[in-house]
Amino acid sequence: MYVKKLPELDYGVSVTMKALGGKWKPCLLDCIHLGIRRPSEMKRNIPGSTLRVLGQQLKELEELNIVYKKIYPEVPLRVEYYLTEWGTCLIPVIALMNKWGNDYSEHHCLGDCQTDTTACLKVS
């Protein structure tokens, strides 16, 4: 099967979208920032997510050096994720995205919106 390859773009917005693009990446970073570090806890705090997809996106964030994984040699195995310096730099971006989304939703839905706003935790 032929797969069309698109060129890698390396300008600011493209790089940012590579880091944050993905259904749950901003929510995952928000969780980690708020101290929710284990994948099972993240799943409980992100309604509609699955451990498989969260795991894939955490792996992508780890490959981009935005989060790092700490594995504890216990039985059962315990894995926790932490923000790197680059991950911490994204928190204000996520806060602005959250504010923009809330403002947009309020303005365009006029209070009659049927959207689920619990999918991401509120960034302080």
Secondary structure, 3 states (H helix, E strand, C coil): CCCCCCCCCCCHHHHHHHHHCCCCHHHHHHHHHCCCCCHHHHHHHCCCCCHHHHHHHHHHHHHCCCEEEEEECCCCCEEEEEECHHHHHHHHHHHHHHHHHHHHHHHHHCCCCCCCCCCCCCCC
